[in-house]
Amino acid sequence: MSHIVIVHYRARPGAEQKVADSLREMVLHTRAEPGNTAYHVARSPTDPTVFAIYEEYVDEAAMRAHTESAHFARWLREGTLPHLTDRVRHDLAGLDPTNTAGRSDVIDSADATDPAGPAGSGDPAPRV
């Protein structure tokens, strides 16, 4: 079952370009990962501090491998997170119509540990 992550970021005022540049690097490296099937970064056309990311991996193991990569450490942990005021992350499982195992189709992100660590403020990332 595919593993999907949707993240919303708000950059600190004045750090918008740094965040945008780091996220562009993440796109290039993440799309080359063998377990990644989609990685899209978007930015609000009306608020340059607001970003959204849609990620999809073949399974949870591929997503974990992504969070352990050198580019994740460099461009996300070091290049993005310290420059954020807010981060909301949703971990989801793809709705697969052939899934008859009775498993939940949504992973409750309120109980998940964010492998990226807390938002730049040092506080736990807000969860929805």
C-alpha positions as CSV (number, residue, x, y, z in Angstrom):
1,M,0.0,0.0,0.0
2,S,1.4,3.4,-0.9
3,H,2.5,5.8,1.8
4,I,1.5,9.5,1.2
5,V,2.8,12.5,3.1
6,I,1.2,16.0,2.8
7,V,3.0,18.8,4.6
8,H,2.3,22.5,5.0
9,Y,5.1,24.9,5.9
10,R,5.2,28.5,6.8
11,A,8.6,30.1,6.4
12,R,9.9,32.8,8.8
13,P,9.7,36.2,7.2
14,G,12.9,36.9,5.3
15,A,13.7,33.2,4.9
16,E,11.2,32.5,2.1
17,Q,13.9,32.3,-0.6
18,K,16.1,30.0,1.5
19,V,13.2,27.6,2.1
20,A,12.3,27.7,-1.6
21,D,15.8,27.0,-2.7
22,S,16.2,24.1,-0.3
23,L,12.8,22.6,-1.3
24,R,13.9,22.8,-5.0
25,E,16.9,20.7,-4.1
26,M,14.7,18.2,-2.3
27,V,12.6,17.8,-5.5
28,L,15.6,16.9,-7.6
29,H,17.0,14.3,-5.1
30,T,13.8,12.8,-3.9
31,R,12.4,12.1,-7.3
32,A,15.5,10.0,-8.0
33,E,14.8,7.7,-5.0
34,P,13.8,4.2,-6.1
35,G,10.8,4.1,-3.8
36,N,9.4,7.5,-4.6
37,T,6.5,7.8,-7.0
38,A,5.7,11.5,-6.6
39,Y,7.2,14.6,-5.0
40,H,5.6,17.9,-5.6
41,V,6.3,21.3,-3.9
42,A,3.9,24.2,-4.3
43,R,4.0,27.8,-3.1
44,S,1.2,30.1,-2.4
45,P,0.8,32.8,-5.1
46,T,-0.5,35.3,-2.6
47,D,1.7,34.5,0.5
48,P,5.4,33.8,-0.3
49,T,5.9,32.2,3.2
50,V,3.4,29.4,2.6
51,F,4.5,26.0,1.0
52,A,2.9,22.7,0.5
53,I,4.5,19.3,-0.3
54,Y,2.8,16.2,-1.7
55,E,5.0,13.0,-1.4
56,E,4.1,9.4,-2.4
57,Y,6.2,6.3,-1.8
58,V,5.7,2.7,-2.8
59,D,5.4,1.8,0.9
60,E,6.3,3.0,4.4
61,A,9.8,1.5,4.2
62,A,10.5,3.6,1.1
63,M,9.4,6.7,3.0
64,R,11.6,5.8,6.0
65,A,14.6,5.3,3.6
66,H,13.8,8.8,2.3
67,T,14.0,10.3,5.8
68,E,17.4,8.6,6.3
69,S,19.0,10.0,3.1
70,A,21.8,12.5,3.0
71,H,19.7,14.9,1.0
72,F,16.9,14.8,3.6
73,A,19.4,15.7,6.3
74,R,21.0,18.5,4.2
75,W,18.1,20.1,2.5
76,L,15.2,19.5,4.9
77,R,16.6,19.1,8.4
78,E,19.3,21.7,8.0
79,G,18.2,23.8,5.0
80,T,14.4,24.1,5.6
81,L,13.2,23.3,9.1
82,P,15.3,25.9,11.0
83,H,13.6,28.6,8.8
84,L,10.0,27.7,9.6
85,T,7.5,29.1,12.0
86,D,4.9,26.4,11.4
87,R,4.6,22.9,10.1
88,V,1.7,20.5,9.8
89,R,2.2,17.0,8.5
90,H,-0.3,14.3,7.5
91,D,0.8,10.7,7.0
92,L,-1.7,8.8,4.9
93,A,-2.1,5.4,3.3
94,G,-3.4,5.2,-0.2
95,L,-7.0,4.0,-0.6
96,D,-6.4,0.7,-2.4
97,P,-9.7,-0.9,-3.5
98,T,-8.0,-4.3,-3.4
99,N,-7.1,-3.9,0.3
100,T,-9.4,-6.4,2.0
101,A,-7.1,-7.1,5.1
102,G,-9.3,-4.9,7.2
103,R,-6.5,-2.4,7.9
104,S,-7.2,1.2,8.4
105,D,-6.7,3.3,5.3
106,V,-5.5,6.3,7.3
107,I,-2.5,6.4,9.6
108,D,-3.3,8.7,12.5
109,S,-0.5,11.3,12.3
110,A,-1.3,12.6,15.8
111,D,0.4,9.5,17.2
112,A,3.2,9.4,14.6
113,T,6.7,10.6,15.3
114,D,7.9,13.1,12.6
115,P,11.3,11.8,11.4
116,A,12.2,15.4,10.4
117,G,12.0,16.4,14.1
118,P,10.3,19.5,15.5
119,A,9.7,22.7,13.5
120,G,12.4,25.4,13.6
121,S,11.1,26.8,16.9
122,G,12.1,23.7,18.8
123,D,8.5,22.9,19.7
124,P,6.8,19.7,18.4
125,A,5.2,20.2,15.0
126,P,1.5,20.9,15.1
127,R,-0.6,18.0,13.9
128,V,-4.0,17.8,12.4
